[in-house]
Amino acid sequence: MIGGLAVLVFAARAAQALEPESLQCAGHLVVLGEPTQAVFQECGAPSTSSHHAANYRGRRGTVDTWTYRRSGSFDRVLTFQDGYLSWIAIPGAP
């Protein structure tokens, strides 16, 4: 039973590691809450991007999704809500 618990704890920590709260760009650390312009200045233009209006938390706003493809590393998908970085994900991560 203890072995199974250790596996679950390890899996949970591995999943957390695959949901980063920051991104390294050209030696600068980009963190959640940063405005789109600051991320653009630090990381440059994304490989792909999309912009759309959305309803969330009971109000209307904008959602931007930027994908950075990185050779030799995992891609990163950044989601901005109303112009601020709200989520960083690794595509295909559990």
C-alpha positions in Angstrom: 0.0 0.0 0.0 2.8 2.4 0.8 4.4 1.7 -2.5 1.2 2.6 -4.3 1.0 5.9 -2.4 4.5 6.8 -3.3 3.7 6.3 -7.0 0.6 8.5 -6.7 2.6 11.3 -5.0 5.4 11.0 -7.7 2.8 11.1 -10.5 1.1 14.2 -9.0 4.4 16.0 -8.7 5.4 15.1 -12.2 2.1 16.4 -13.5 2.7 19.7 -11.6 6.1 19.9 -13.2 4.5 19.7 -16.6 2.2 22.7 -15.8 4.8 25.4 -15.5 4.0 28.8 -13.9 6.9 30.5 -15.7 8.7 30.4 -19.0 12.3 31.2 -19.8 12.8 33.4 -22.8 16.2 34.7 -23.9 17.5 34.6 -20.3 14.4 36.3 -18.9 11.7 34.7 -16.8 8.1 35.3 -17.9 5.5 34.6 -15.1 1.8 34.4 -14.8 0.1 37.8 -14.6 2.4 39.5 -17.1 0.8 41.6 -19.8 1.0 40.4 -23.5 3.3 43.3 -24.5 5.9 42.3 -21.9 5.8 38.6 -23.0 6.1 39.7 -26.6 9.1 41.8 -25.8 10.8 39.0 -23.8 9.9 36.0 -26.0 9.3 37.5 -29.5 6.5 36.6 -31.8 4.8 33.2 -31.1 4.9 30.5 -33.7 1.1 30.6 -33.9 -1.6 32.7 -32.2 -5.3 33.1 -31.9 -7.6 35.8 -30.5 -11.3 35.5 -29.6 -14.0 36.9 -27.4 -15.1 34.7 -24.6 -17.5 34.6 -21.7 -15.9 33.5 -18.5 -16.5 34.2 -14.8 -19.8 35.7 -15.8 -18.5 38.4 -18.0 -17.3 39.0 -21.5 -13.6 39.3 -22.2 -10.8 38.4 -24.6 -8.7 35.3 -24.8 -5.4 35.0 -26.7 -3.6 31.8 -27.2 0.1 31.8 -28.2 2.2 28.8 -29.0 5.9 28.8 -28.9 7.6 25.9 -30.7 11.1 25.2 -29.3 13.6 22.9 -30.9 15.1 20.5 -28.4 12.5 21.3 -25.8 8.8 21.0 -25.2 6.4 23.5 -26.9 4.6 25.9 -24.7 1.1 27.2 -25.0 0.4 30.5 -23.3 -3.1 31.7 -22.6 -3.9 35.4 -21.9 -7.2 36.6 -20.5 -7.9 40.3 -21.1 -4.3 40.9 -21.9 -2.6 39.2 -19.0 -0.9 35.8 -18.9 -3.1 33.4 -17.1 -1.9 29.9 -18.1 1.2 28.2 -19.4 0.8 24.6 -20.7 2.8 21.9 -22.4 0.8 20.4 -25.2 0.1 16.7 -24.8 1.0 16.7 -21.1 -1.3 14.7 -18.8 
